[in-house]
Amino acid sequence: MKLLTEYEELLNIRYCRLYGERECQQMIKHEKRVLMIRAAILLVIVCFIIVNDVYSYRNAYSNVRMNSDGEIIGVMRPDRGEESYSFSTKVKMISESGEKEKEYYITIEPAGNNEQEEAETVIPQLTESEKAEAELKALISNLNRNTSEKMVVLPDRLDNGERLVWMAVTDTDPVIYAAGFAAALLLLYRSRFSRIKAEERKARESVIRELPEFINRLVLLLNAGVVLNTAFMKIAMDVRGTRLKSSYFYRRIAEIAVLVDATNASFHQELYMFAKHSGLKELMRITNIMMDNISKGDDLADKLQRENELLWFARKQQAEEKGRLAETKMTMPLMIMLMVLIMVSIAPALMEI
């Protein structure tokens, strides 16, 4: 609950900076809902994987009979006409000198299949360990020698006295599931601010992209003799019927204009708060120039024109960065196309070999 409260507080701060206090509450609720849905989906996926793994394990050993200690004592042979039954098993070879463990894949043929000849169990010129392993392989091969037996009993001892313990091979490791679930939770936790980060990036790009054009319009109106307040309100009204109304920058400008018109607030102060919350130095410089014009009466149009040249240069840099990023993203598809072209070119020669 503490993490959720802190998450909500951080979202509130960042969304209020981005959109103001009026719209941020609804967006915070949406973000919390999305986060809870992702966590629920993650939990469902983990539960599904565990249930599926347990079901697969039980299905894989459906014909296997075990004792109370979990040791395999026998296997039910499939009926005539059914498919052969295969499973993996771990065999512990226990002797006075210690124990060894190996994994084998056993196939039990259905009843009535052609009986196999008994495998040779004595192989000369081998060490004792190799002889024991060869004998074990022969015993496994001899399980299908007599297919009339319904219950196939696994041998419990070798000729040299080593005891055999047959165990089921399980892939259900709780540690792996716990580690995977923890990693998924960590990924979910680290991506909890992914949407607000993307919106902040788009907002920054929108301001850098639209601000030079906004300053151009403002300078034109100021040079035509329109006062700053009226020029600002006119620009905000003019963009309502154009495609620019959907951009973040002009949407915030329109909100400031509505607030100024409804409450008779100072548009300089509202624009300054917008620049402060956005954290963009370009917008902060513009608002500071406007605030200085109120107190000092400087030539606003000339200062805005000089500042606008820097903004156009920043916009050009942004366009160049996007171009380089697009080139980087095209590298992998081009490599794939090159590999496909190479394979298509050499495939006929390979087929003739």
N, C-alpha and C positions, 0 to 999 in steps of 0.2 A: 504493500500500500504506500510506503514511503517513496519508493521508486516511481510509482505512478503519480504521486502528488508532485514530486520534483519534475517529472516529465511534463506534467500539465503546466507548472509554473514557467518552465523554460519555453514551452510552446507559446504561452500567453505573452511573454516578453517579445519573442521574435515575431509573432504574428501581429502584435500591436505596433511594432516598429514598421512592419511591412504594409499593413492595411488600415491601421488605426483601431481604436477600441471598439468601434461599432460593429465591425465585421468579424473580429478575431474569435469571439466566443463560439460562433457556429462552426468555424473551421477547426477549432480545438476539439470540439465534440466529434467532428468527422474524423480527425486524426486519431483520437482515442478509440473510436469504433473500428477503424482500419487496423490499428495495432492489436486490439483484442481478437479481431477476426483472423489475423495472421497467426497469432499465438494458438488459437483454437484449431486452425488448419494444420499447424505444425504438430500439435498434440494428436490429432486424428491420424496424420500420416505415420507418426511413430507407433501409435497403437496398432494401426493396420499392418505395419511391417512386422511387429512382434507377433501378432496373431497369425499372420501368414507364415512366418518362420516356424512357429510352434505347430501349425497345422501341417506344413510340409514335413517337419520332423516326424510327426506321428504317422503321416501317410507313408513316409519312406520306410518305417519299421512296423508296418501293419501286420506283416506275416511273421515277425520275429517274436519269440517267446523269451522272456527274461525272468530271472528270479528276484527275490526281494532286495538283493544287493545291486540290482541293475546290470547283472552279468547276463550275456546272451547264452542260453542253454540249447536252443534249437530254433529251426526255421520250418514253417509250414510250406510244403511243396505245393505249387499251383496245380489246379486240377487239369485234367486232359483237355486240350484245346485252348487253354489260357496261355498268355504270354509268360516268358520267363521272368523271374523275380530277382532283382539285383539290389544290393545295399552295401554300404561301407562299414567296416568294423576295425577297431583297434585290437590288436592281439598283444597281450603281455606274456612274455616267455620268462617264467620265474624259475630260477635255479638257486643252488647254494651260493654261487658266486655273485648273484645279483639278479636284476631283471632287465629285459630289453622290451621295447615297444615298437611295433610297426603297424602300418595301416594297410589293409588289403580291401580289394573290391571283389565281393563274392556274388556269383550268379547261380541261382537255383533253377534248374530246368523243370518244366511241368511234367506231371506223371505221364508215362507212356512214350516219352521221347527216346530216341536211340541211346542205349546205354553206352557209356564210355569205358574204354579199357582202363585197368588200374595203372596209375602212374608209377613210374619207377621211383622208389624212395631212397635208394642208396646210390650216391654219386661219389666215385673215388677221387682221391687227390684233393680233398677239401679240408679246411680246418673244422674243428668241432662246431664253431659258431655257424660256419657256412653250411655244414651238414644239417644242423638243426633247422636252419632257415629253408634249405632245400626240402627237408622232410615235411615241414609245415606247408610249403607250396604244394607238395604232392598230396597231402591230406585234403587240402582245399579242392584240388582237382578231382579227388576221388569222391567228393560229396555227391556228384551226379552219376556215379557208377551204377547205382541201383535206384532207378527212378520210380520203383513201385512203393518205396517208403513214403508215407504221408508226412511224417515228422522227421526232418533231417536233424540228427543230433550232432552238434559240433564236438570234435575231440577235445578232451580236457588234459591230455598228457602226451608227450612225445616218447619215443622209444628210449631216449637217454635219461628219462625221468623228469624232464622239465615240465612244469605245470603250465597249462595254457588258460588264460582268462580272456574271454571275448567281450568287448565293450562296444556300445554304440558310439558312433562319431557324431557329435553334436556341434553345430555351427552357432548355436544360440548362446552367445557370450554376453552376459549382462554388462560387462565393462565396456564392450564395443557400443552397445545401445546407449549406455549412459554418456559415453564420450561423444557419440554422434548427436545425441539430444542436447548436450551442453554446448557443442559447437554450433548447432542450429540456433539455440537460444542466444548465444553470443553474437551470431550474425544478425539475428533479429534485433538485438539490443543496439548494435552498432549502426543499424540502418533505420533506427526509429526517427531520425531527423532527416531522412533522405529527401522526403517531399518538400519540406520547408527549405532545405538547402537548394533544391532545384528551383523553387519559386524565387528565392533570394537571388540566385544567379540570373534567372530570366528577368527579374526586376532591374538588376544592375545593367544588364545588356539593353533593356528597354530605355532606361534613362540615358545611357551613353549614346544610343541610337537616335532617340527623339529629341534630346536636349538641343543639339545644334540647330535643327529646324525650328524649334520653339523660339530660340534666341533670334534667329533670322526674322521671324514674323514680328517679334517684339521690337527689334531695331527698326524695321520698316514702319511700324505704327508710330514709334517714338519720333522718327524723322519726319513723319507726316503731321506732327503736332499733337498727337493723342497722348494724354497723360498716362502714367504707368499703370495706375489702378484700372482705368478704362481699357487700356490695351490688353492687360491680363485677362479681364472678364470677356473681352471680345474674342480672344483666341480660344478660351475655354468654351464659349458658345459655338464658335465656328466648327470645332472638331466633332461636335455631337452627331452630325449627320454624315460623317465620313468614316472610312475604315480605321482611322486612328483612334476612334473612341474605345476600341477593344484593347489597345495597348496599355500596359501598366502605368506608364508615365502620364499619359493624357487622362487616364481614368482617375488618377490621384489629383491631377490639375482640375478636372471637372468637379471632384468632390470638394476641393478647397473653394472653388468658385460658388458652389451651392451653399456651402457653410458661410462664406462671406456675405452672400446675398440674403441669406435667411437670418443671420444673427448680427450683421453689420460688424463682423470681426475684421481685424487687420490682416489683409492678405499677405503682407510682408512677414508677419509673425507666423502665420499658418504655413507659408512656403518655407520659412526658416526651420520650423519644427519638422516638416517633411524631409528637408535636406539633412537635418541632424539625425533623424531616425534611419534614413537610408545609408548614412555613413559614407556617401560618395563625395570625395573632395571636389570634384568638378561642380556638382550642384551646390556645395557649400560656398565655393568661391563666387558663384553667380548670386546667391542670396546675400552674401556679405556685401557685394557691390551694390545691390539694391538697397540694403539697410544703410550703407554709407551715403547713398544718394538722398535719403530722407533727412539725415542729420547735417550733411555737408553741402548738398546741392551740387555735386560734381556732374560733369557731362556724362550722363549714364549711357547714351547711345554709343559713344566712341569706346568707352570701356567695355561694354558688352560686345562690340564688334571685335575688339582685340582678343577678348576671352573666347569668342566664338571660333576664331581661327585655331586656337589650341584644341577646342572640342572637336572640330572637324578632323584634326590630326589624330586625336584619340580614337575617333570613329574609324578612320582609315586603318589604324593599327589593329583594331578589333576585327575588321573585315579580313586583314591579312592573317591574323591568328586563326580565324575560322577556316580560311583556305588551307593553311598548313595542317590543321587538324583533320580536314577532309582528306588531304593527301595521305596522311598517316593511316586513316581508317581504310583507305583503298589498298593498302599494302597487302593485307592478308587475302582478300579476294583475288588480287592479281597473282599472288603466289599459287593459290589453288588452281586458277586458270592455267598457269604455266605448267604445273604438275600434270593436269589433265591433258594438255597439249602434248607433253612429252610422252605420256602413257599411250595416247592415241597414235603417236608417231612410231613408237617402238613396238606396239602390240603385234602388227603383222610379222615383224622379224622374229619376235619371241615365239609366235605360233608355228613358225616354220622350223624351229629348232627341234 
